[in-house]
Amino acid sequence: MTQLTSPGQPVSHTSLENFFPGYFALVMATGILSIGLFLWHYVWLAWFFLYLNIAFYAILWVILILRIIKYPVIVWNDLHHPARGVTFLTLVAGTNVLGSQIAIIAGNTAIALICWIAGFVLWALLLYTFFLVNILKEPKPTLEQSISGAWLLIVVATESVAVLGAIIANSSSFHWLIIFISLCSYMIGGMFYFVLIGLILYRWLFLSMKAETLTPPYWINMGAVAIISLAGSRLVMYANAHEPLSHWGNFVQTFTMFFWAFASWWIPLLFLMFSYRHFIARVPLKYDPQYWSMVFPLGMYGVCTFNYAVVTGFTFIKPISGLFVIIALATWVIVFIGLLIEMPFRKKKATIQG
């Protein structure tokens, strides 16, 4: 059986049996990097990462299906585990980010629409299942044992529905329904962020935090609010193209500035924490699948800043977008080299953190 421990404790990943359920963060990271490169006119690189991401997505689905067939009880245990269960939502975000790639880079809104429908269905199934099993389970874990930056995947998955919906709405005869669902997703994701970030900050400020527990998923603190900014920017673009919607477009634009500013606030703190963890506390810097949860926020901040600058006319912040796309590219390469060195089915130690 898979040994599921408290956050901060090592968990053995030796085979398909113990495959990390949040590996679709690789798709999320690759997809948002590809979009960022496309926005900055690195077209051939964007296409390269699109093709690569399609392969990643297909391979990860094969692995997941095989794991469900061979180890259904273990997959179920993972789903209602407080640290691992929430990482299944990377399936939702990965599907929608890939759909955004296909719509923006390839211009294929028909396939992107299929991705959006699949992403929305996965969002409903996984999110309600996760909440239901964790509400009903007994005994309840402590806040310290369960809450982590990974819980903000609830926000990321919800907002990914809004982002892709705003991108493809005009291409469908059901565009009013799609944009309505996207706007609701934008609001729901924002509400989740307020609740979850409060719990995370409470843990940081009032409970013991060691360097070992300051893990890559905490970068989602910034990535979650960055994708809210991207969703807001995309919804404003849609509203600007449809005069009857201009009244709520102005409302969303105001909130988008609020979220973008908060995403920007996180960045210095996260870099300082990363430096403290690895260069002062000397926690070894080695490959962990959770590092894809660091790459995604870096790329997402670059993409959301670009779109926010377009919507608001604040063109002086566009160079920030280009800088973060390059940082995300460099980080992606480093993490991918780590993946090649330590393939997921090799015996190793990974950490499920809080």
C-alpha positions in Angstrom: 0.0 0.0 0.0 1.0 3.6 -0.5 2.2 5.2 2.7 0.4 8.4 3.1 1.9 10.5 5.9 1.5 13.9 7.4 2.7 16.9 5.5 6.5 17.3 5.6 7.1 13.6 5.8 8.8 11.6 3.0 6.6 9.4 0.9 8.2 6.6 -1.2 7.5 6.9 -5.0 8.7 3.6 -6.4 6.3 2.6 -9.1 3.0 3.2 -10.8 1.4 2.4 -7.5 2.8 5.5 -5.9 2.7 7.9 -8.9 2.3 11.5 -7.8 -1.4 12.5 -8.7 -0.4 16.1 -9.2 1.9 15.4 -12.2 -0.5 17.3 -14.5 1.2 20.4 -13.1 3.8 19.5 -15.8 1.1 20.2 -18.4 0.1 23.4 -16.7 3.7 24.7 -16.5 4.5 23.7 -20.1 1.3 25.2 -21.5 1.5 28.6 -19.8 5.2 28.9 -20.8 4.2 28.1 -24.4 1.5 30.8 -24.3 3.9 33.3 -22.9 6.5 32.6 -25.6 3.8 33.0 -28.2 2.7 36.4 -26.8 6.4 37.6 -27.1 6.6 36.3 -30.7 8.8 33.3 -30.0 6.5 31.4 -32.3 8.6 28.3 -33.1 9.3 27.7 -29.4 5.7 28.1 -28.6 4.7 25.5 -31.2 7.5 23.2 -29.9 6.1 23.4 -26.4 2.5 22.9 -27.7 3.5 19.6 -29.4 5.5 18.6 -26.3 2.5 19.3 -24.1 0.1 17.3 -26.1 2.5 14.3 -25.6 2.8 15.0 -21.9 -1.0 15.2 -21.6 -1.6 11.9 -23.4 1.1 10.1 -21.5 -0.1 11.3 -18.1 -3.7 10.2 -18.9 -2.4 6.7 -19.9 -0.5 6.5 -16.6 -3.6 7.7 -14.6 -6.0 5.3 -16.3 -3.6 2.4 -15.7 -3.2 3.4 -12.1 -7.0 3.6 -11.6 -7.4 0.1 -13.2 -4.6 -1.6 -11.2 -4.7 0.3 -7.9 -8.3 1.7 -7.5 -8.2 1.6 -3.7 -4.9 3.5 -3.6 -6.2 6.1 -6.0 -9.3 6.6 -3.9 -7.1 6.9 -0.7 -5.0 9.6 -2.6 -8.2 11.4 -3.5 -9.4 11.9 0.1 -5.9 12.4 1.6 -5.7 16.1 2.7 -2.3 16.7 1.1 -2.5 14.6 -2.0 -6.2 14.7 -2.9 -6.2 18.4 -3.9 -3.4 17.8 -6.4 -5.9 15.9 -8.6 -7.2 19.3 -9.6 -4.1 19.7 -11.8 -6.1 17.5 -14.3 -8.6 20.3 -14.6 -6.1 23.1 -14.9 -3.9 21.1 -17.2 -6.8 20.3 -19.5 -7.9 24.0 -19.7 -4.3 25.3 -20.1 -3.8 22.9 -23.0 -7.1 24.1 -24.5 -5.9 27.7 -24.2 -2.7 26.7 -25.9 -4.6 25.2 -28.8 -6.9 28.2 -29.1 -4.2 30.9 -28.9 -1.3 29.2 -30.8 -3.0 26.9 -33.2 -6.2 28.9 -33.5 -8.3 25.7 -33.2 -11.3 26.8 -31.1 -13.2 23.5 -31.9 -10.7 21.4 -30.0 -10.3 24.1 -27.4 -14.1 24.0 -26.8 -13.9 20.2 -26.2 -11.1 20.8 -23.7 -13.2 23.4 -22.0 -16.2 21.1 -21.7 -13.9 18.3 -20.4 -12.2 20.7 -18.0 -15.6 21.9 -16.6 -16.9 18.3 -16.1 -13.6 17.3 -14.4 -13.8 20.4 -12.2 -17.3 19.6 -11.0 -16.5 15.9 -10.4 -13.2 16.3 -8.7 -14.0 19.4 -6.6 -17.3 18.2 -5.2 -15.8 14.8 -4.5 -12.8 16.3 -2.7 -15.0 18.5 -0.6 -17.5 15.8 0.2 -15.0 13.2 1.3 -13.1 15.7 3.4 -16.2 17.1 5.0 -17.5 13.7 6.0 -14.2 12.0 6.9 -13.3 11.4 10.6 -11.1 12.1 12.4 -10.3 15.4 10.9 -6.6 16.3 10.4 -5.2 19.4 12.1 -4.7 22.6 10.0 -0.9 22.0 10.2 -1.3 18.5 8.8 -3.5 19.4 5.9 -3.4 23.0 4.6 -0.7 24.0 2.1 -0.2 26.0 -1.0 -1.4 23.0 -3.0 -5.0 23.8 -1.7 -4.9 26.9 -3.9 -5.2 24.5 -6.8 -8.9 24.8 -6.0 -8.6 28.4 -7.2 -6.4 27.6 -10.1 -8.7 24.9 -11.4 -11.7 27.2 -11.1 -10.1 30.1 -12.8 -8.8 28.0 -15.6 -12.4 27.3 -16.5 -13.0 31.1 -16.7 -9.8 31.8 -18.7 -10.5 29.2 -21.5 -14.2 30.0 -21.5 -13.4 33.7 -22.2 -11.0 32.8 -24.9 -13.4 30.5 -26.9 -16.8 32.0 -26.1 -17.1 34.0 -29.3 -16.5 30.9 -31.4 -19.6 29.0 -30.1 -23.3 29.5 -30.7 -23.6 29.0 -26.9 -21.3 32.0 -26.2 -23.7 33.6 -23.7 -23.8 30.4 -21.6 -20.0 29.9 -21.8 -19.3 33.5 -20.8 -21.8 33.3 -18.0 -20.2 30.1 -16.6 -16.8 31.8 -17.0 -17.8 34.9 -15.1 -19.3 32.8 -12.3 -16.0 30.7 -12.2 -14.1 34.0 -12.0 -16.1 35.0 -8.9 -16.1 31.6 -7.3 -12.3 31.3 -7.7 -11.8 34.7 -6.2 -13.9 33.8 -3.2 -12.0 30.6 -2.7 -8.7 32.5 -2.8 -9.8 34.9 0.0 -10.8 31.9 2.2 -7.8 29.7 1.5 -5.1 32.4 1.6 -6.3 33.4 5.0 -5.8 29.9 6.3 -2.4 29.7 4.7 -1.2 33.0 6.2 -2.6 31.9 9.6 -0.5 28.8 9.4 2.6 30.8 8.3 2.3 33.5 11.0 1.0 31.5 14.0 2.2 27.9 13.6 5.7 26.5 13.4 7.2 26.7 10.0 10.5 25.0 9.2 12.6 25.4 6.1 11.6 21.9 5.0 8.0 22.8 4.9 8.4 25.9 2.7 7.9 23.8 -0.4 7.3 24.6 -4.1 3.5 24.4 -3.9 3.6 27.7 -1.9 4.4 29.4 -5.1 0.8 28.8 -6.0 0.1 31.6 -3.4 1.1 33.9 -6.3 0.1 31.7 -9.2 -3.5 31.4 -8.0 -4.0 35.2 -7.8 -2.1 35.6 -11.1 -4.6 33.3 -12.9 -7.4 35.3 -11.3 -5.9 38.4 -12.9 -5.6 36.6 -16.3 -9.2 35.5 -16.1 -10.3 39.0 -15.3 -8.3 40.5 -18.2 -9.8 37.9 -20.6 -13.3 38.6 -19.4 -12.7 42.4 -19.8 -11.5 41.8 -23.4 -14.7 39.9 -24.1 -16.9 42.6 -22.4 -15.1 45.4 -24.4 -16.1 43.6 -27.6 -19.8 43.3 -26.5 -21.3 46.7 -25.6 -24.2 45.3 -23.5 -21.6 43.8 -21.1 -19.5 46.9 -20.6 -21.1 47.6 -17.2 -19.7 44.4 -15.6 -16.5 44.7 -17.6 -15.7 47.8 -15.7 -16.4 46.0 -12.4 -14.1 43.1 -13.3 -11.3 45.4 -14.5 -11.2 47.1 -11.1 -11.0 43.7 -9.3 -8.3 42.6 -11.8 -6.0 45.4 -10.7 -6.6 44.4 -7.1 -5.6 40.8 -7.9 -2.6 41.7 -10.1 -1.2 44.0 -7.4 -1.5 41.2 -4.8 0.2 38.7 -7.2 3.0 41.2 -7.6 3.3 41.6 -3.8 3.9 37.9 -3.4 7.0 37.7 -5.6 9.7 39.2 -3.4 8.5 37.2 -0.4 8.5 33.9 -2.3 12.0 34.5 -3.7 13.3 35.4 -0.2 11.7 32.2 1.2 13.2 30.1 -1.6 16.7 31.6 -0.9 16.4 31.0 2.8 15.3 27.4 2.3 18.1 26.4 0.0 21.0 28.7 0.7 20.7 29.5 4.4 18.8 26.5 5.8 20.6 24.3 3.2 17.7 22.1 2.3 19.0 20.1 -0.7 17.9 21.4 -4.1 16.9 18.2 -5.9 14.1 17.2 -8.3 10.6 16.8 -6.9 7.4 16.7 -9.1 6.1 19.5 -7.0 8.6 21.9 -8.6 6.3 22.1 -11.6 4.0 24.0 -9.1 6.8 26.6 -9.1 7.3 26.9 -12.8 3.6 27.4 -13.5 3.2 30.5 -11.3 6.3 32.1 -12.8 4.9 31.6 -16.3 1.4 32.6 -15.3 2.6 35.9 -13.8 4.3 36.7 -17.1 1.1 35.9 -19.2 -1.3 37.7 -16.8 0.9 40.8 -16.8 1.0 40.9 -20.6 -2.8 40.7 -20.8 -3.3 43.1 -17.9 -1.1 45.6 -19.7 -3.2 45.2 -22.9 -6.5 45.7 -21.1 -5.5 48.7 -19.0 -3.0 50.4 -21.3 -0.3 50.2 -18.7 2.3 49.3 -21.3 5.2 50.3 -19.0 4.7 47.0 -17.1 5.0 44.8 -20.3 8.8 44.3 -19.9 8.0 42.6 -16.5 6.0 40.1 -18.5 8.9 39.3 -20.8 11.3 39.0 -17.9 9.0 36.4 -16.1 8.5 34.4 -19.3 12.3 34.1 -19.6 12.6 33.2 -15.9 9.9 30.6 -16.4 11.6 29.1 -19.4 14.9 28.8 -17.5 13.2 27.2 -14.6 11.3 24.8 -16.8 14.5 23.7 -18.4 16.2 23.1 -15.0 13.2 21.2 -13.6 12.9 19.1 -16.8 16.5 18.1 -16.6 15.8 17.0 -13.1 12.9 15.0 -14.3 15.1 13.2 -16.9 17.7 12.4 -14.3 15.1 11.1 -11.8 12.4 9.5 -13.9 9.1 9.1 -11.9 9.2 5.3 -11.8 12.7 5.2 -10.3 13.0 4.6 -6.6 13.3 8.0 -4.9 12.0 10.1 -2.1 9.6 12.9 -2.7 7.9 15.1 -0.1 4.2 15.8 0.3 4.3 19.1 2.2 2.1 21.4 4.0 
